[in-house]
Amino acid sequence: MTLSNQLSDLRLFRQYAYVDGKWTHGTTGREEAVIDPATGETLGHIPVLEADQIRGAVDAADQAFAQWRALRADERCERLLAWYDLLQANREDLATIMTLEQGKPLPDARGEVEYGASFVRWFAEEGKRTFGDTIPSHIPNAALGTLKEPVGIAALITPWNFPLAMITRKAAAAMAAGCPVVVKPAHETPFSALALAELAERAGIPAGVFNVVLGDAPEVSKLLCDDERIKALSFTGSTRVGRLLLEQSANTVKRVSLELGGNAPFIVGPDMDPHEAALAAVAAKFQTAGQDCLAANRILVHESIHDAFVEHFAERMAAMTVGNGMQGEVDQGPLIHGQAVDKASAIVDDAVSRGATLVAGDQSQAPGPNFFMPTLLTGVTRDMQVWCEENFAPVAGITAYRDDDEAIAMANDTEYGLAAYVYTHDIRRIWKLLRALEYGMVSVNSVKMTGPPVPFGGVKQSGLGREGGVTGIDEYLETKYYCLGALGSVSGS
């Protein structure tokens, strides 16, 4: 059964690349299968484009740039808002595509469609607010100021865990700024990107402004990084790949924005109700089956409530339902593929071998080969992989701490600095942790922290730049300074 059998609008299922407003096959006939991680069934196939076809996408964006940037901001806004309306109107089909190719439960997929569409609406309006500045002049008889202009073609390389929202968060900002885009989605989840292209075409986005290329990831990325016509590169993914893309972009001095790995601490203060905090920690840990850069990787609980917290955490975790995201009320779907399951198993084995206690996580109950049952480890220490690495799996590690200073030191003991969670009602503790934690985002007493108004991004090796908010569009704009002197004036007079 192909993916199209599940959709109301069959045209949203495209097994092509999208270049210059045309649906495109590969020139050699090479294809890759796209697999439903829940069932192992083949959903469809996508072409593997050759180098000249990737360059053709950049050609198309280059040709479209002058016309797209010349549109008034309100004209670009109208087209983006039409795209937004189509995303909302086709939410159910888009969510179905996402669940089948990525595995997340259907309600979560619907939520991602809403989330992704919200960025299109936000940046459609934000494009009309890209103001320059008037500078008080220090030069006699001159007016000084700045303009904001589109940087040029933007290459967007996106991951499989949020296959729609990571595209719209980047593309809507770039397009609102006046920049055409070349999108390279993950090969595990291409159909969400191609459905976005179909809807962009219906919304009146001109040919060449939104392109989707498919192919071997290292090869495509290298071509995009090397092309001098591409002026901005935005990537969401692992820190390892982000370093490589940053290096490859150096020769062409691109504007690079990177949203990389996370190893989020979840700090629970001694004043918290352990039941309330445990419910929040479960939600923060197991969203997207733990395959989320914001997932709570290291749960740090004050020693005075540690045991009660663990009991409530295990109880809530045991109540979670694991299964096919298309079938009924499911809390957690499969991992993206078998390698992810193997990694999760290795992380648990490493922790247990180093002295951690496996409280829960019976993998014999997994409903399929790509599923990994929610797992709880206690007694986690800094020498374990579950502490040091972004595990990207439904594996929770809990560690007790004595005081705030120890919690801060433990939380900052990582190369990552994307997001942190703090649960306490003590305002003094809140402010101490808020200032001392080395993270780009800190959420206090709330699992939900993201959205269109938020400047999403990290510090240290979790990335460069910000996405969303009033600063998100700046990644695709240049500031041009001008000095207008009076005609006939003499310098210095």
Secondary structure, 3 states (H helix, E strand, C coil): CCHHHHCCCHHHCCCCEEECCEEECCCCCCEEEEECCCCCCEEEEEECCCHHHHHHHHHHHHHHHHHHHHCCHHHHHHHHHHHHHHHHHCHHHHHHHHHHHHCCCHHHHHHHHHHHHHHHHHHHHHHHHCCCCEECCCCCCEEEEEEEEECCEEEEECCCCCCCHHHHHHHHHHHHHCCCEEEECCCCCHHHHHHHHHHHHHCCCCCCCEEECCCCHHHHHHHHHHCCCEEEEEEECCHHHHHHHHHHCHHHCCEEEEECCCCEEEEECCCCCHHHHHHHHHHHHHHHHHCCCCCEEEEEEECCCHHHHHHHHHHHHHCCCECCCCCCCCCECCCCCHHHHHHHHHHHHHHHHCCCEEEECCHHHCCCCCCCCCEEEECCCCCCHHHHCCCCCCEEEEEEECCHHHHHHHHCCCCCCCEEEEECCCHHHHHHHHHHCCCCEEEECCCCCCCCCCCECCCHHHEECCECCCCHHHHHEEEEEEEEECCCCCCCC
